[in-house]
Amino acid sequence: MHIPDGFLSTPVWGALDAAALPAVVAITRRAQRGFDESKAPLLGVMGAFVFAAQMINFPVGPGTSGHLVGGALLACTLGPAAASVVMAAILAIQALVFQDGGVLALGPNVINMAVIGVLAGYLPYHLWGRSRGRRVAIFAGGALSVLVSAVLALSELLVSGVRMTGPVLGVSLGLFVVSALAEGAITVAVIGALEAIQPDFVRQPASSRSFALGAAALTAVVLVTGGVLLASTTPDGIQQLGQAKALMNTPLRGYTIPVLGSGWLPKAGAGMAGLALVYGACVLIGRRR
């Protein structure tokens, strides 16, 4: 889902970079307005959980993988404005520290996933989240967030001149549909698990001492230390469409710490570093006036 550098034309990434910055500033101000600073750890833990979940790729087709995006999950638990800010922070850290997603393409990725994707994921919950169809609304939000982000990304690639024949485009859309269905199911399962630990977790956001929040934090640690060993190593759908071009070598490129050698430790170490960075960034956003 992350668009690497080398795919988008200069006018496309330039225009979306220019649009993303003021959008994130405006949404940050909106999120901070009236926000209870004691709930800042909620932003940090949910951001860290989504970062960890995005590290775990799962197969969605032959030679292709996907992963949880988390836009709807964040929107349902934090509200759309705070969710957009948290997702933007995750995307920035992924691009600048882990070389996951392009630096020049950061603006397009933020627009696709952190702004429009989050709003699309929140819409069904906003409309039907307090009715009998609540679970269906959460599922629809998860699926819609991925589908909207995918269509935007494919449109940007097409406008940039990336060649996609009809069959390739059809297969790409089909794989994104599979990812969207998985996103919806995972979003329902995670929210259900959080509310099983703490009823009304979504309607009444947890404090920093919440058992549900602690469970989410522990799960994030387990995912980045153990789950990475089970994750699919095949590239995701976007990376199948062309060759990425790295503008720079980031410190923890490929979610690994090279000085720790090979195997489990460098991946787990990079994952834990990412959790700390995302948690810290999100807490600062929640406490800054």
C-alpha positions as a printed Julia matrix, in Angstrom:
289×3 Matrix{Float64}:
   0.0     0.0     0.0
   2.95    2.34    0.63
   4.06    3.92   -2.66
   7.89    3.89   -2.9
   9.93    6.58   -4.64
  10.47    6.11   -8.36
   6.84    5.34   -9.2
   5.13    8.74   -9.24
   5.89   11.6   -11.61
   7.22   14.88  -10.21
   3.95   16.82  -10.75
   1.96   14.13   -8.93
   4.16   13.7    -5.86
   4.94   17.44   -5.78
   1.28   18.45   -5.76
   0.34   15.89   -3.13
   3.33   16.75   -0.94
   2.21   20.38   -1.06
  -1.34   19.38   -0.13
  -0.38   16.96    2.64
   1.55   19.4     4.85
  -1.23   21.97    5.43
  -3.77   19.13    5.7
  -1.81   17.46    8.51
  -1.26   20.8    10.29
  -4.99   21.58   10.16
  -5.98   18.09   11.31
  -3.42   18.2    14.14
  -4.9    21.45   15.42
  -8.36   19.94   15.19
  -7.27   16.83   17.1
  -5.57   18.83   19.85
  -8.56   21.1    20.36
 -10.16   20.03   23.62
  -8.06   16.86   23.8
  -7.49   15.51   27.31
  -3.71   15.26   27.72
  -4.12   12.4    30.18
  -5.31   10.3    27.23
  -2.07   10.89   25.29
  -0.85    7.33   26.04
  -3.94    6.07   24.19
  -2.6     7.69   21.0
   0.84    6.24   21.62
  -0.29    2.68   22.29
  -2.77    2.53   19.4
  -0.18    4.05   17.06
   2.42    1.52   18.21
  -0.07   -1.33   17.76
  -0.86   -0.3    14.18
   2.84    0.14   13.4
   3.5    -3.38   14.69
   0.58   -4.84   12.76
   1.79   -3.21    9.55
   5.07   -5.11    9.89
   3.23   -8.44    9.57
   2.61   -9.23    5.91
   0.19  -12.02    5.0
  -0.29  -13.7     1.59
  -3.18  -12.37   -0.52
  -2.28  -14.07   -3.81
   0.52  -15.87   -5.63
   3.76  -14.03   -4.86
   1.9   -11.08   -3.31
   1.25  -10.04    0.27
  -0.72   -7.46    2.18
  -0.86   -6.13    5.73
  -3.22   -4.36    8.09
  -3.38   -0.64    7.33
  -5.27    0.3    10.48
  -7.04    3.47    9.38
 -10.5     2.32   10.45
  -9.17    0.8    13.67
  -7.57    4.1    14.65
 -10.62    6.12   13.58
 -13.02    4.0    15.66
 -10.84    4.11   18.78
  -9.4     7.64   18.59
 -11.79    9.61   16.4
 -11.02   10.66   12.8
  -8.83   13.71   13.49
  -6.56   12.03   16.04
  -6.45    8.89   13.86
  -5.26   10.9    10.86
  -2.47   12.49   12.89
  -1.34    9.15   14.34
  -1.36    7.5    10.91
   0.63   10.4     9.44
   3.22   10.0    12.21
   3.48    6.26   11.5
   3.95    6.85    7.77
   6.6     9.52    8.35
   8.61    7.28   10.69
   8.31    4.34    8.29
   9.6     6.41    5.37
  12.37    8.32    7.16
  13.66    5.57    9.45
  12.77    2.25    7.84
  12.67    3.19    4.12
   9.14    1.8     3.91
   7.36    4.08    1.47
   9.05    6.86   -0.45
  10.35   10.09    1.03
   9.15   12.1    -1.96
   5.99    9.95   -2.01
   5.3    10.63    1.67
   2.7    13.26    0.8
   0.73   10.92   -1.49
   0.88    8.14    1.11
  -0.34   10.51    3.82
  -3.2    11.76    1.65
  -4.17    8.23    0.6
  -3.98    6.47    3.97
  -3.85    9.05    6.76
  -6.37   11.57    5.44
  -8.83   10.15    2.91
  -8.34    6.52    3.95
  -9.02    7.29    7.62
 -12.09    9.38    6.79
 -13.42    6.61    4.53
 -12.85    4.09    7.29
 -14.68    6.22    9.84
 -17.73    6.99    7.65
 -19.61    3.66    8.09
 -18.96    3.72   11.84
 -20.14    7.33   12.05
 -23.36    6.44   10.22
 -24.2     3.04   11.72
 -21.75    2.46   14.59
 -24.4     2.94   17.28
 -27.02    0.74   15.68
 -27.56   -3.01   15.6
 -25.32   -3.16   12.57
 -22.28   -1.94   14.51
 -20.05   -4.9    13.67
 -21.01   -4.64   10.02
 -20.21   -0.92   10.1
 -16.76   -1.59   11.59
 -16.09   -4.29    9.0
 -17.26   -1.99    6.19
 -15.05    0.8     7.51
 -11.97   -1.4     7.48
 -12.68   -2.65    3.96
 -13.6     0.78    2.61
 -10.46    2.42    4.0
  -8.25   -0.02    2.08
 -10.27    0.1    -1.13
 -10.32    3.91   -1.22
  -6.58    4.14   -0.47
  -5.83    1.5    -3.12
  -7.91    3.21   -5.81
  -6.21    6.53   -5.05
  -2.76    4.92   -5.22
  -3.51    3.15   -8.51
  -4.94    6.36   -9.96
  -1.81    8.27   -9.01
   0.34    5.59  -10.61
  -1.71    5.67  -13.82
  -1.54    9.48  -13.99
   2.23    9.21  -13.47
   2.55    6.97  -16.51
   3.1     3.61  -14.8
   2.08    1.04  -17.39
  -0.7    -1.27  -16.3
  -2.52   -3.41  -18.83
  -6.15   -4.29  -18.29
  -5.39   -7.74  -16.85
  -2.7    -6.36  -14.53
  -5.04   -3.64  -13.3
  -7.81   -6.18  -12.79
  -5.55   -8.52  -10.83
  -4.27   -5.61   -8.73
  -7.8    -4.52   -7.87
  -8.74   -8.12   -7.05
  -5.81   -8.46   -4.66
  -6.73   -5.19   -3.0
 -10.29   -6.49   -2.53
  -8.86   -9.53   -0.72
  -6.74   -7.21    1.44
  -9.8    -5.04    2.12
 -11.86   -8.01    3.31
  -8.99   -9.1     5.56
  -8.71   -5.54    6.89
 -12.39   -5.47    7.78
 -12.23   -8.84    9.53
  -9.09   -7.94   11.51
 -10.55   -4.57   12.53
 -13.7    -6.24   13.88
 -11.62   -8.87   15.7
  -9.27   -6.34   17.33
 -12.05   -4.02   18.49
 -14.0    -7.03   19.74
 -10.97   -8.23   21.72
 -10.38   -4.79   23.25
 -14.01   -4.49   24.27
 -14.0    -8.01   25.7
 -11.24   -6.87   28.05
 -12.8    -3.46   28.7
 -16.46   -3.02   27.72
 -17.19    0.23   25.86
 -13.49    0.7    25.09
 -14.43    2.52   21.87
 -17.25    4.65   23.28
 -15.27    5.6    26.38
 -11.57    5.83   25.45
  -9.28    4.12   27.9
  -7.06    5.83   30.42
  -3.34    5.13   30.57
  -4.03    2.44   33.22
  -6.57    0.52   31.17
  -6.2    -3.26   30.97
  -7.26   -3.11   27.31
  -4.57   -0.57   26.56
  -2.0    -2.74   28.31
  -3.12   -5.73   26.26
  -2.74   -3.72   23.04
   0.77   -2.65   24.08
   1.77   -6.22   24.94
   0.37   -7.48   21.63
   2.4    -4.86   19.75
   5.59   -6.09   21.45
   4.73   -9.72   20.64
   4.09   -8.84   16.98
   7.41   -7.07   16.45
   9.47   -9.62   18.38
   7.78  -12.87   17.39
   5.32  -12.17   14.63
   8.0   -10.98   12.22
   9.32  -14.54   12.08
   6.01  -15.73   10.62
   5.37  -12.78    8.28
   5.31  -13.29    4.52
   8.44  -12.12    2.72
   6.73  -11.57   -0.65
   6.29   -7.93   -1.74
   2.96   -6.15   -1.51
   0.79   -5.27   -4.49
   2.25   -1.82   -5.22
   5.84   -3.07   -5.25
   4.9    -5.65   -7.88
   4.23   -2.88  -10.42
   7.78   -1.56  -10.82
  11.21   -0.9    -9.4
  11.49    1.32   -6.35
  14.26    3.92   -6.19
  15.68    4.75   -2.78
  16.75    8.37   -2.37
  18.81    7.61    0.72
  19.77    4.77    3.02
  17.73    5.17    6.18
  19.06    3.99    9.57
  16.91    0.86    9.91
  16.25    0.09    6.25
  14.18   -3.03    5.75
  13.19   -3.17    9.44
  16.55   -4.48   10.56
  19.57   -3.3    12.57
  22.58   -4.45   10.51
  25.1    -4.22   13.37
  23.2    -6.94   15.22
  24.02   -9.48   12.53
  21.37  -11.63   10.91
  18.34  -13.62   11.99
  15.76  -12.72   14.6
  17.59  -10.16   16.75
  18.11   -7.36   14.16
  14.45   -7.55   13.11
  13.13   -7.64   16.65
  15.46   -4.79   17.64
  14.29   -2.65   14.74
  10.68   -3.4    15.57
  11.13   -2.37   19.2
  12.9     0.81   18.1
   9.97    1.56   15.82
   7.48    1.02   18.64
   9.38    3.46   20.83
   9.57    6.09   18.08
   5.89    5.84   17.18
   4.75    5.8    20.8
   6.91    8.82   21.66
   5.81   10.82   18.61
   2.12   10.15   19.24
   2.33   10.99   22.94
   4.07   14.28   22.12
   1.35   15.12   19.62
  -1.29   14.41   22.26
   0.38   16.59   24.88
   1.53   19.51   22.76
  -0.45   22.73   22.94
